[in-house]
Amino acid sequence: MSLAARLTASLALLALLLTVASAPSANSRTVVHESRSHVPRGWNAVRRADPGLVLPFRIGLAQPNIENIEAFLLDVSHPSSPNYGKHWTPGRVAETFRPSRESVDTVNAWLVDAGGLDPARVSLSAGGAWLQANLTVEEAERLLETEYHVYQFEDDEARTHVACHEKYHIPEDIARHVEIVTPTLHFDVKPKSKPIQLNKRDAPSGEGVNAHAVGQPGFGVSFPKTSGTIQAHPDLAYCDEQIVPDCLRVLYSFDYTPVAPERNSIAIVEYTPQAYVATDLDMFFANYSPTQVGERPVLNSIDGGFVQTNQTGFDYNGESNLDLQYAMSLVGRTQPVQLYQAGDDVEGASFGNLLDALDASYCYFEGGDNPEYDSIYPDPYGGYEGQYAFPRTGPEACGTVTPAYVMSTSYSYNEADLTPAYEERQCAEYAKLGLMGMTVLYSSGDYGVAGNDGVCLYPNGTQASGAPDFNPTFPGTCPYITSVGATQVNPNSTVYEPESACEQVIYSGGGFSNVFAMPSYQKTAVESYLTNYPPPYAPALYNSSGTSRGFPDIAANGANYVVAINGEFYLVYGTSCSSPVSATILSAINDARLAVGKSSIGFINPTIYTPTFMAAFNDITTGSNPGCNTEGFYAEPGWDPVTGVGTPNFSKLVELWLELP
């Protein structure tokens, strides 16, 4: 054989060996990648999924450096760091966590070889974080060694979802390259059915499924509560019975006029069909902030989000009216409030839709979400007729919203509603927003140590009323957001006296995560609580390991808010009140810093857990957060899993933050 022939043969053999080395082993042992012992409350399997149903199959690839994300975040967020306030650009964030070429090639080879897919069926997202291919149920079941079922929400035949049963498997040598596979165990995506016609929500059931709309009333998400209509009194003497903006200004020493509103930004998040009523804003402003009559929030539409008027009443207008009436009146006339309105009123939206709009690297495809996964625009159900850029790359809501410096969200799930992998991946995205200088607030829940609607956990993870174990909420347990609990002005007390934990109509959500480990920034505070005030419960009732994330982080008043809703004043309760109020106070601190050329405060948790800053909060030491047939945890000196480090004292906090670089 000639030298050239031998060289050619050697190169061919080398190429073959490299291909074999990079491909997954055919004999690789499969392992359980994710599992769950129960489905979210209200959902029941009704039948096996049609083998020919087409699934929008996608694989979230392992992100390099994700194990260092807390260190990265502390570097720009801890007051003792020389890099405090030196927030990252979106480009740096995307590049730091972009999956490796090895992960892309290895998982792609698995789909082609083990799944038998034509390579042309597999594509990579622009950000490099997801691989996707349309797979039939039969193909997905074979690839993941699982079974797919159609699940129905209670007796509503129009609310169906396709998910796999209990667990799914992937080869052991693939597992380190994969964070998450959907749709599998997660009740947050919508498969596309061909040739079966997709149906409207109120149509007879088919294989088409509706997105899990966060804003849909009665769908397992926390909303504010009311004790009914009232005659409003705009007088400080009534703050123990009716909270109005002036009560909050006194409670939290909050007297501030923005000086740099053009540089600052604050956003309130709402999910359609939740919507504010313009005449209610004016009714509220006429009583409590007359110069703002006629003022409206700045609408940022996400996936067809709009201020709908088709459905009205407390269940549809209470949340948004509450959030905006207080956020707008407290920040004042000169500071615009951004409204992030997500989802149309047919398909709705999820937390993932919001994150797509804020960070393009979180999206599934260049230019927007993949229509296979969330909302389909133009909406085949007759909803939002979204406009596309050409070439057609997807809906517009992908990196289309500039993140505000402070963002408040008054919605939450129970941790047990979702899988740990889903929660961990989403939580990492909040950390990325923190790296970019954003303060993300979430309400902690309204049922004390129980989950939404007061349900608790059985040891196997099933949620039910009357179950014994504490049921923490999400995203409140994510260590990279600031969780906000609720306090109250005690009956027959004044705004000049200490508040207590909220025990009127609602109880401040709080406790210890069953998913997330304790972040380093709260280690001293949480260990102090557990050592000095050990909870009087059997270890099995809650995560008593002493190594899990405690929540909330801070608190603010959450009882007896006067809110204009559909032409009447209501008394409203909830951590839904506490989060937007806290956001306005933190936004004012940003204004003061930006006015003197400093950065936004960004992720605040590493700062507020330092002794100096903890002393600038009003420590709440009375009350508890009952739930699960217990008194819950007790508010104690220092941090506690009821009111966090306490309620803000603006005059002290702004002075301290102005001292930081």
C-alpha positions as CSV (number, residue, x, y, z in Angstrom):
1,M,0.0,0.0,0.0
2,S,1.3,3.4,-0.9
3,L,2.2,6.0,1.7
4,A,-0.7,8.2,0.5
5,A,-3.1,5.3,0.8
6,R,-1.8,4.4,4.3
7,L,-2.1,8.0,5.3
8,T,-5.7,8.2,4.0
9,A,-6.6,5.0,5.8
10,S,-5.0,6.2,9.1
11,L,-6.9,9.5,8.9
12,A,-10.2,7.6,8.3
13,L,-9.5,5.3,11.2
14,L,-8.7,8.3,13.4
15,A,-11.9,10.1,12.4
16,L,-13.9,6.9,13.2
17,L,-12.2,6.6,16.6
18,L,-13.0,10.3,17.4
19,T,-16.6,9.8,16.3
20,V,-16.9,6.8,18.5
21,A,-15.2,8.6,21.4
22,S,-17.5,11.6,21.2
23,A,-20.7,9.6,20.8
24,P,-22.6,8.1,23.8
25,S,-21.9,4.5,24.5
26,A,-24.6,2.1,23.2
27,N,-24.2,0.1,26.3
28,S,-24.3,3.1,28.7
29,R,-26.5,2.4,31.8
30,T,-29.5,4.6,31.9
31,V,-30.3,6.5,35.2
32,V,-33.3,8.4,36.5
33,H,-32.7,12.0,35.6
34,E,-35.8,13.4,37.3
35,S,-38.7,11.9,39.2
36,R,-41.8,12.9,41.1
37,S,-44.0,10.9,43.4
38,H,-47.2,12.9,42.7
39,V,-48.6,15.4,40.2
40,P,-49.5,19.0,41.1
41,R,-52.7,19.3,43.1
42,G,-55.8,19.2,41.0
43,W,-54.3,17.3,38.1
44,N,-55.2,13.7,37.4
45,A,-54.1,11.2,34.6
46,V,-57.1,10.4,32.4
47,R,-55.5,8.4,29.6
48,R,-52.3,7.4,27.8
49,A,-51.1,10.0,25.3
50,D,-51.6,9.3,21.6
51,P,-48.4,7.7,20.3
52,G,-48.5,10.0,17.3
53,L,-48.9,13.2,19.2
54,V,-46.1,15.6,18.4
55,L,-44.2,17.0,21.4
56,P,-42.0,20.1,21.3
57,F,-39.1,18.2,22.8
58,R,-36.3,20.3,24.2
59,I,-33.2,19.6,26.3
60,G,-31.7,22.3,28.6
61,L,-28.0,21.8,28.4
62,A,-25.7,22.0,31.4
63,Q,-24.4,25.5,31.9
64,P,-20.7,25.8,32.6
65,N,-19.8,28.0,35.6
66,I,-23.3,27.6,37.1
67,E,-21.7,26.1,40.2
68,N,-20.0,29.5,40.7
69,I,-23.1,31.7,40.2
70,E,-23.4,32.5,43.9
71,A,-19.8,33.5,44.0
72,F,-20.2,35.7,40.9
73,L,-23.3,37.3,42.4
74,L,-21.7,37.9,45.8
75,D,-18.8,39.6,44.0
76,V,-21.0,42.4,42.7
77,S,-23.6,42.4,45.6
78,H,-21.8,42.1,48.9
79,P,-20.9,45.4,50.4
80,S,-17.4,44.2,51.4
81,S,-16.5,43.3,47.9
82,P,-14.2,45.6,45.9
83,N,-16.5,44.9,42.9
84,Y,-19.7,46.0,44.6
85,G,-22.1,47.5,42.1
86,K,-19.9,46.6,39.1
87,H,-22.8,44.8,37.4
88,W,-22.3,42.6,34.4
89,T,-23.5,43.3,30.8
90,P,-26.0,40.9,29.3
91,G,-23.3,39.8,26.8
92,R,-20.9,38.8,29.6
93,V,-23.7,36.8,31.4
94,A,-24.6,34.9,28.2
95,E,-21.0,34.1,27.4
96,T,-20.1,32.9,30.9
97,F,-23.0,30.4,31.1
98,R,-23.1,29.3,27.4
99,P,-23.1,25.4,27.3
100,S,-19.8,23.9,26.0
101,R,-19.4,22.5,22.5
102,E,-18.8,19.1,24.1
103,S,-22.3,19.2,25.7
104,V,-23.9,20.3,22.4
105,D,-22.2,17.6,20.4
106,T,-22.7,14.8,22.9
107,V,-26.4,15.4,23.4
108,N,-27.0,15.9,19.7
109,A,-25.2,12.6,19.0
110,W,-27.5,10.9,21.5
111,L,-30.6,12.2,19.8
112,V,-29.4,11.1,16.4
113,D,-28.0,7.7,17.4
114,A,-30.3,6.5,20.2
115,G,-33.3,8.4,19.1
116,G,-32.9,7.6,15.4
117,L,-33.5,11.2,14.4
118,D,-32.4,12.7,11.2
119,P,-29.8,15.3,12.1
120,A,-31.8,17.9,10.3
121,R,-34.6,17.5,12.9
122,V,-32.4,18.8,15.7
123,S,-31.6,22.5,16.2
124,L,-29.7,24.6,18.7
125,S,-31.1,27.8,20.2
126,A,-29.3,31.0,19.3
127,G,-28.0,31.3,22.9
128,G,-26.7,27.7,22.7
129,A,-28.6,26.6,25.9
130,W,-31.3,24.4,24.3
131,L,-31.4,21.6,21.8
132,Q,-34.9,20.9,20.3
133,A,-36.6,18.6,18.0
134,N,-40.3,17.7,17.4
135,L,-40.7,14.1,18.6
136,T,-43.8,12.0,18.7
137,V,-44.9,10.5,22.0
138,E,-43.7,7.1,20.8
139,E,-40.2,8.4,20.0
140,A,-40.0,10.3,23.3
141,E,-41.1,7.3,25.3
142,R,-38.5,5.1,23.7
143,L,-35.7,7.6,24.1
144,L,-36.5,8.4,27.8
145,E,-37.8,5.0,28.9
146,T,-41.0,6.5,30.2
147,E,-44.8,6.8,29.5
148,Y,-46.7,9.9,28.6
149,H,-50.2,10.5,29.9
150,V,-52.8,13.2,29.3
151,Y,-53.6,14.9,32.6
152,Q,-56.8,16.9,33.3
153,F,-57.3,19.7,35.8
154,E,-60.1,18.6,38.1
155,D,-63.3,18.3,36.1
156,D,-62.4,20.9,33.4
157,E,-62.1,19.0,30.2
158,A,-60.5,22.0,28.5
159,R,-57.6,22.2,30.9
160,T,-55.4,19.3,29.9
161,H,-51.7,18.7,29.9
162,V,-49.4,16.0,28.5
163,A,-46.6,14.8,30.8
164,C,-44.6,11.7,31.5
165,H,-45.4,9.4,34.4
166,E,-43.3,9.5,37.6
167,K,-39.8,9.6,36.1
168,Y,-37.7,9.6,33.0
169,H,-34.2,8.2,32.2
170,I,-31.2,9.2,30.2
171,P,-27.9,7.4,29.7
172,E,-25.4,7.9,32.5
173,D,-22.7,9.3,30.3
174,I,-25.2,11.9,28.9
175,A,-26.5,13.0,32.3
176,R,-23.7,15.4,33.1
177,H,-24.5,17.4,29.9
178,V,-28.2,17.8,30.7
179,E,-30.0,20.0,33.2
180,I,-33.6,19.4,32.2
181,V,-35.7,17.8,29.6
182,T,-39.2,19.0,28.6
183,P,-42.0,18.2,28.3
184,T,-41.5,15.5,30.9
185,L,-42.6,16.0,34.5
186,H,-43.2,19.8,34.3
187,F,-46.7,21.3,34.1
188,D,-45.5,24.4,32.3
189,V,-45.4,23.7,28.6
190,K,-47.9,23.0,25.8
191,P,-47.4,20.4,23.1
192,K,-48.5,20.9,19.5
193,S,-50.8,18.4,18.1
194,K,-50.8,17.4,14.4
195,P,-53.1,16.8,12.7
196,I,-55.5,17.2,15.7
197,Q,-57.0,20.7,15.8
198,L,-56.0,22.8,18.8
199,N,-59.1,23.9,20.8
200,K,-60.1,27.0,22.7
201,R,-60.2,26.8,26.5
202,D,-64.0,26.4,26.6
203,A,-64.2,24.0,23.7
204,P,-64.6,20.2,24.0
205,S,-61.4,18.5,25.0
206,G,-58.7,17.4,22.6
207,E,-55.0,16.6,22.7
208,G,-54.3,20.4,22.5
209,V,-53.2,21.8,25.8
210,N,-53.3,25.2,27.4
211,A,-50.3,27.0,28.8
212,H,-50.2,27.2,32.6
213,A,-51.4,30.8,33.0
214,V,-50.1,32.3,36.2
215,G,-52.9,35.0,36.2
216,Q,-55.8,32.6,35.9
217,P,-58.0,32.8,39.0
218,G,-58.3,29.6,41.0
219,F,-55.3,27.9,39.3
220,G,-53.1,27.3,42.2
221,V,-51.4,30.7,42.4
222,S,-51.5,33.1,45.4
223,F,-53.8,36.2,45.0
224,P,-54.8,38.9,47.5
225,K,-57.8,38.4,49.8
226,T,-60.6,40.8,50.8
227,S,-63.0,41.2,53.7
228,G,-65.4,43.2,51.5
229,T,-66.2,46.8,50.6
230,I,-65.8,49.7,53.0
231,Q,-66.2,53.5,53.5
232,A,-62.6,54.7,53.1
233,H,-61.0,57.1,55.7
234,P,-57.9,58.9,54.6
235,D,-56.8,59.6,58.1
236,L,-53.7,58.4,60.0
237,A,-55.9,57.7,63.0
238,Y,-57.5,54.8,61.2
239,C,-54.3,53.0,60.1
240,D,-55.0,50.0,62.4
241,E,-58.2,49.5,60.4
242,Q,-57.4,50.9,57.0
243,I,-53.9,51.2,55.4
244,V,-53.5,54.1,52.9
245,P,-50.3,55.5,51.4
246,D,-49.7,58.0,54.2
247,C,-49.8,55.2,56.8
248,L,-47.0,53.5,54.9
249,R,-45.0,56.7,54.7
250,V,-45.0,57.0,58.4
251,L,-44.5,53.3,59.2
252,Y,-41.3,53.2,57.1
253,S,-40.0,56.8,57.4
254,F,-40.6,57.1,53.7
255,D,-40.5,60.8,52.7
256,Y,-38.7,61.1,49.3
257,T,-39.1,63.1,46.1
258,P,-37.3,61.5,43.1
259,V,-34.4,63.6,41.7
260,A,-33.3,61.2,38.9
261,P,-36.5,59.6,37.6
262,E,-35.2,59.7,34.0
263,R,-32.3,57.3,35.0
264,N,-34.3,55.1,37.4
265,S,-36.9,52.4,36.7
266,I,-39.4,50.3,38.6
267,A,-41.7,47.5,37.2
268,I,-44.8,45.7,38.4
269,V,-45.5,42.3,36.9
270,E,-49.0,41.2,36.0
271,Y,-50.3,38.1,34.2
272,T,-53.3,38.4,32.0
273,P,-56.3,38.0,32.7
274,Q,-55.3,40.1,35.7
275,A,-55.7,43.7,34.7
276,Y,-56.0,47.2,36.2
277,V,-59.1,49.4,35.7
278,A,-58.2,52.9,34.7
279,T,-61.2,54.5,36.4
280,D,-60.2,52.7,39.6
281,L,-56.8,54.2,39.4
282,D,-58.3,57.7,39.2
283,M,-60.8,57.0,42.0
284,F,-57.8,56.0,44.2
285,F,-55.6,58.9,43.2
286,A,-58.5,61.4,43.7
287,N,-58.5,60.3,47.4
288,Y,-54.8,59.8,48.1
289,S,-52.7,61.4,45.4
290,P,-54.7,64.0,43.5
291,T,-51.9,65.2,41.2
292,Q,-51.8,61.7,39.7
293,V,-55.4,61.6,38.4
294,G,-55.1,60.5,34.8
295,E,-51.7,58.9,35.2
296,R,-51.2,55.4,33.9
297,P,-48.4,52.8,34.1
298,V,-46.1,52.4,31.0
299,L,-47.3,49.2,29.3
300,N,-44.7,46.7,28.3
301,S,-46.6,43.9,26.5
302,I,-45.1,40.5,26.7
303,D,-46.5,37.7,24.5
304,G,-49.7,39.6,23.8
305,G,-50.2,41.0,27.3
306,F,-52.8,43.8,27.4
307,V,-55.1,45.4,29.9
308,Q,-58.1,43.3,29.3
309,T,-61.7,44.4,30.0
310,N,-63.5,41.2,29.1
311,Q,-63.5,39.8,32.6
312,T,-64.0,42.1,35.6
313,G,-64.5,41.8,39.4
314,F,-62.2,41.3,42.4
315,D,-60.7,38.1,41.0
316,Y,-59.6,39.8,37.8
317,N,-58.9,43.4,38.9
318,G,-57.9,43.1,42.6
319,E,-54.3,42.2,42.1
320,S,-53.3,44.6,39.4
321,N,-55.3,47.5,41.0
322,L,-53.7,46.9,44.3
323,D,-50.1,46.7,42.9
324,L,-50.4,49.8,40.7
325,Q,-52.4,52.0,43.0
326,Y,-49.8,51.7,45.8
327,A,-46.6,51.5,43.6
328,M,-47.6,54.6,41.6
329,S,-48.8,56.7,44.5
330,L,-45.7,55.9,46.6
331,V,-43.1,56.6,44.0
332,G,-44.9,59.8,43.1
333,R,-45.9,61.6,39.9
334,T,-42.5,62.1,38.4
335,Q,-41.3,58.5,38.4
336,P,-43.0,56.3,35.7
337,V,-44.0,52.8,36.7
338,Q,-43.4,50.1,34.1
339,L,-46.1,47.5,33.8
340,Y,-44.9,44.1,32.5
341,Q,-48.2,42.6,31.3
342,A,-47.6,39.0,30.2
343,G,-49.8,36.9,28.1
344,D,-53.0,37.4,26.1
345,D,-56.4,36.5,27.7
346,V,-56.7,33.2,25.9
347,E,-53.4,31.4,26.5
348,G,-51.9,33.4,29.3
349,A,-48.3,33.3,30.3
350,S,-45.9,31.8,32.9
351,F,-42.8,33.0,34.8
352,G,-40.8,31.6,31.9
353,N,-42.5,34.0,29.4
354,L,-41.5,36.9,31.6
355,L,-37.9,35.8,31.9
356,D,-37.7,35.4,28.1
357,A,-38.7,39.0,27.6
358,L,-36.1,40.2,30.1
359,D,-33.2,38.2,28.9
360,A,-32.9,37.0,25.3
361,S,-30.4,34.3,26.3
362,Y,-33.2,32.6,28.3
363,C,-35.3,32.2,25.2
364,Y,-35.6,28.9,23.3
365,F,-35.0,30.3,19.8
366,E,-33.6,33.4,18.3
367,G,-36.1,36.2,18.1
368,G,-38.5,34.8,20.7
369,D,-40.0,31.7,22.3
370,N,-40.5,28.7,20.2
371,P,-44.3,28.6,19.3
372,E,-44.2,24.9,20.1
373,Y,-43.7,25.5,23.8
374,D,-45.7,28.4,25.2
375,S,-48.0,30.8,23.3
376,I,-48.6,30.4,19.6
377,Y,-48.7,33.7,17.8
378,P,-50.7,34.5,15.8
379,D,-52.8,32.8,18.5
380,P,-54.7,29.8,16.9
381,Y,-57.3,30.2,19.7
382,G,-58.3,33.6,18.4
383,G,-56.2,35.7,20.8
384,Y,-53.1,37.8,20.2
385,E,-52.3,38.3,16.5
386,G,-48.6,38.9,17.1
387,Q,-46.4,40.4,14.5
388,Y,-43.3,38.6,13.4
389,A,-39.9,39.9,12.2
390,F,-38.8,38.4,8.9
391,P,-37.5,35.9,8.4
392,R,-40.1,34.4,10.7
393,T,-38.2,33.6,13.9
394,G,-40.9,33.6,16.6
395,P,-42.9,36.0,18.8
396,E,-41.4,39.3,19.7
397,A,-41.2,38.8,23.4
398,C,-37.6,37.7,23.6
399,G,-35.2,40.2,25.1
400,T,-37.7,42.9,24.2
401,V,-38.0,44.4,27.6
402,T,-35.2,46.3,29.3
403,P,-35.0,45.0,32.8
404,A,-36.1,47.6,35.4
405,Y,-33.8,48.2,38.3
406,V,-36.5,47.0,40.7
407,M,-39.2,44.5,39.8
408,S,-42.1,43.3,42.0
409,T,-44.1,40.1,41.4
410,S,-47.1,39.3,43.7
411,Y,-47.6,35.7,42.4
412,S,-46.3,32.4,43.6
413,Y,-46.6,28.6,43.3
414,N,-45.9,26.0,45.9
415,E,-42.5,24.3,45.6
416,A,-44.3,21.0,45.4
417,D,-46.2,22.2,42.3
418,L,-43.0,22.0,40.2
419,T,-39.9,19.8,40.0
420,P,-36.5,20.8,41.5
421,A,-34.8,20.8,38.2
422,Y,-37.3,23.3,36.8
423,E,-37.0,25.5,39.9
424,E,-33.2,25.4,40.0
425,R,-32.9,26.4,36.3
426,Q,-35.3,29.3,36.8
427,C,-33.7,30.3,40.0
428,A,-30.3,30.6,38.2
429,E,-31.9,33.0,35.8
430,Y,-32.9,35.3,38.7
431,A,-29.2,35.2,39.7
432,K,-28.3,36.3,36.2
433,L,-30.7,39.2,36.5
434,G,-29.0,40.1,39.8
435,L,-25.6,40.1,38.1
436,M,-27.0,42.7,35.7
437,G,-28.1,44.9,38.6
438,M,-31.7,44.0,39.0
439,T,-33.6,43.7,42.4
440,V,-36.2,41.0,42.0
441,L,-39.0,40.9,44.7
442,Y,-41.5,38.1,45.1
443,S,-44.3,37.9,47.7
444,S,-43.8,35.0,50.1
445,G,-47.3,33.7,50.2
446,D,-50.4,34.2,52.4
447,Y,-50.9,30.9,54.2
448,G,-48.1,30.8,56.8
449,V,-46.2,27.6,56.7
450,A,-48.8,26.1,54.4
451,G,-48.9,26.4,50.6
452,N,-51.4,28.3,48.5
453,D,-55.0,27.6,49.5
454,G,-53.7,26.3,52.8
455,V,-52.6,22.9,51.5
456,C,-49.8,21.0,53.2
457,L,-47.6,18.0,52.4
458,Y,-47.7,14.3,53.1
459,P,-44.3,12.7,53.5
460,N,-44.5,11.4,49.9
461,G,-44.8,14.9,48.6
462,T,-48.6,14.9,47.9
463,Q,-50.3,18.1,48.7
464,A,-53.7,18.2,50.5
465,S,-55.7,20.0,53.1
466,G,-55.1,18.4,56.4
467,A,-51.7,17.0,55.5
468,P,-49.1,17.5,58.3
469,D,-45.9,18.9,56.8
470,F,-45.1,22.5,56.0
471,N,-45.3,23.5,52.3
472,P,-42.9,26.3,51.2
473,T,-43.6,28.5,48.2
474,F,-41.7,29.2,45.0
475,P,-40.0,31.5,43.8
476,G,-39.9,32.8,47.4
477,T,-37.4,30.0,48.3
478,C,-35.0,30.8,45.4
479,P,-31.9,32.2,47.1
480,Y,-31.4,34.8,44.3
481,I,-34.6,36.7,44.8
482,T,-35.8,38.8,47.7
483,S,-38.8,37.2,49.4
484,V,-41.2,39.6,51.0
485,G,-43.5,38.6,54.0
486,A,-46.3,40.5,55.6
487,T,-46.8,42.5,58.8
488,Q,-49.8,44.4,60.3
489,V,-50.5,47.4,62.5
490,N,-52.0,45.8,65.5
491,P,-55.7,46.5,66.4
492,N,-56.0,49.7,68.5
493,S,-52.4,50.6,67.8
494,T,-50.9,53.4,65.9
495,V,-48.4,53.7,63.1
496,Y,-45.9,54.9,65.7
497,E,-45.9,51.6,67.5
498,P,-44.2,48.4,66.5
499,E,-46.0,46.1,64.0
500,S,-46.4,42.4,64.4
501,A,-46.5,39.5,61.9
502,C,-49.7,39.6,59.9
503,E,-52.5,37.6,61.5
504,Q,-55.5,39.2,60.0
505,V,-57.2,37.2,57.1
506,I,-53.7,36.1,55.9
507,Y,-50.5,34.8,57.5
508,S,-47.0,35.7,56.2
509,G,-45.6,32.9,54.1
510,G,-42.3,31.6,55.5
511,G,-40.2,28.6,56.4
512,F,-37.4,26.5,54.9
513,S,-37.0,25.3,51.4
514,N,-37.2,21.6,50.5
515,V,-35.2,22.3,47.3
516,F,-32.6,25.0,47.8
517,A,-29.6,25.0,50.1
518,M,-28.9,27.8,52.5
519,P,-27.0,30.7,50.7
520,S,-23.9,31.8,52.5
521,Y,-25.2,35.4,52.9
522,Q,-27.9,34.3,55.4
523,K,-26.0,31.5,57.2
524,T,-25.2,33.5,60.3
525,A,-28.7,35.0,60.7
526,V,-30.5,31.7,60.1
527,E,-28.2,29.7,62.4
528,S,-28.8,32.3,65.1
529,Y,-32.5,31.8,64.8
530,L,-32.4,28.0,64.9
531,T,-29.9,28.1,67.9
532,N,-31.7,30.7,70.0
533,Y,-35.3,30.0,69.1
534,P,-35.5,26.4,68.0
535,P,-38.9,25.6,66.4
536,P,-41.0,23.4,68.7
537,Y,-41.9,20.8,66.1
538,A,-40.9,17.3,65.2
539,P,-38.1,17.4,62.6
540,A,-40.3,15.6,60.0
541,L,-42.7,18.6,59.8
542,Y,-40.4,20.9,58.0
543,N,-36.9,20.9,56.6
544,S,-35.1,21.0,59.9
545,S,-31.6,20.2,58.5
546,G,-30.4,23.7,59.3
547,T,-28.8,23.8,55.9
548,S,-31.7,24.9,53.7
549,R,-32.8,28.4,52.4
550,G,-34.9,30.3,54.9
551,F,-37.5,32.8,53.8
552,P,-38.8,35.5,53.7
553,D,-35.9,38.0,53.6
554,I,-37.9,41.2,54.5
555,A,-41.4,42.2,55.2
556,A,-43.9,45.1,54.9
557,N,-47.5,45.7,55.9
558,G,-50.0,43.3,54.3
559,A,-53.3,43.9,56.1
560,N,-56.3,46.3,55.6
561,Y,-55.2,48.0,52.4
562,V,-57.8,50.4,50.9
563,V,-58.0,49.6,47.2
564,A,-60.4,50.9,44.6
565,I,-61.9,48.0,42.6
566,N,-64.7,48.4,40.2
567,G,-65.9,51.7,41.6
568,E,-65.9,50.7,45.3
569,F,-63.3,50.7,48.0
570,Y,-62.3,47.3,49.4
571,L,-60.1,46.1,52.3
572,V,-57.4,43.9,50.8
573,Y,-54.9,41.6,52.5
574,G,-51.8,39.7,51.4
575,T,-48.1,39.6,50.7
576,S,-49.4,40.9,47.4
577,C,-49.5,44.3,49.2
578,S,-46.1,43.9,50.8
579,S,-44.0,43.3,47.7
580,P,-44.9,46.4,45.6
581,V,-44.6,48.6,48.7
582,S,-41.1,47.3,49.4
583,A,-40.3,47.8,45.7
584,T,-41.1,51.5,45.9
585,I,-38.9,52.0,48.9
586,L,-36.0,50.2,47.2
587,S,-36.6,52.2,44.0
588,A,-36.2,55.4,45.9
589,I,-32.9,54.3,47.2
590,N,-31.8,53.6,43.6
591,D,-32.9,57.1,42.7
592,A,-30.7,58.6,45.4
593,R,-27.7,56.5,44.3
594,L,-28.2,57.1,40.6
595,A,-28.5,60.9,41.2
596,V,-24.9,60.9,42.6
597,G,-23.5,58.7,39.8
598,K,-23.6,55.3,41.6
599,S,-25.0,52.0,40.5
600,S,-28.3,50.5,41.3
601,I,-28.4,48.4,44.4
602,G,-29.1,45.2,42.4
603,F,-29.4,42.0,44.4
604,I,-29.8,43.2,47.9
605,N,-29.8,40.0,50.1
606,P,-26.0,39.9,50.7
607,T,-26.2,43.5,51.9
608,I,-29.3,43.4,54.1
609,Y,-28.0,40.3,56.0
610,T,-25.0,42.2,57.3
611,P,-25.3,43.4,60.9
612,T,-25.1,47.1,59.9
613,F,-28.0,46.9,57.5
614,M,-30.1,44.5,59.6
615,A,-30.1,47.2,62.3
616,A,-31.6,49.6,59.8
617,F,-34.7,47.4,59.5
618,N,-37.6,47.5,62.0
619,D,-37.3,44.2,63.8
620,I,-40.6,42.4,64.2
621,T,-40.7,40.3,67.3
622,T,-44.3,39.4,67.8
623,G,-46.8,37.1,66.0
624,S,-46.4,33.9,64.0
625,N,-47.5,32.3,60.7
626,P,-49.9,29.5,61.4
627,G,-50.6,26.7,59.0
628,C,-50.7,22.9,58.7
629,N,-52.5,22.6,62.1
630,T,-49.7,24.4,63.9
631,E,-48.9,27.9,65.1
632,G,-46.1,28.0,62.5
633,F,-42.9,29.8,63.3
634,Y,-42.6,32.7,65.6
635,A,-41.3,36.2,65.0
636,E,-38.2,36.7,67.1
637,P,-35.4,39.2,67.5
638,G,-33.2,39.2,64.4
639,W,-34.1,37.2,61.3
640,D,-37.1,34.8,61.5
641,P,-39.0,32.7,58.9
642,V,-42.1,34.9,59.3
643,T,-40.9,38.5,58.7
644,G,-37.3,38.0,57.6
645,V,-34.9,40.8,58.9
646,G,-37.9,43.1,59.4
647,T,-39.6,46.0,57.7
648,P,-37.6,48.8,55.9
649,N,-36.7,52.1,57.6
650,F,-36.1,54.2,54.5
651,S,-34.3,57.1,56.2
652,K,-31.7,54.7,57.7
653,L,-31.3,52.5,54.6
654,V,-30.8,55.2,52.1
655,E,-28.1,56.7,54.2
656,L,-26.3,53.4,54.5
657,W,-26.6,52.6,50.8
658,L,-25.3,56.1,49.8
659,E,-22.2,55.3,51.8
660,L,-21.5,52.2,49.6
661,P,-19.5,52.7,46.4
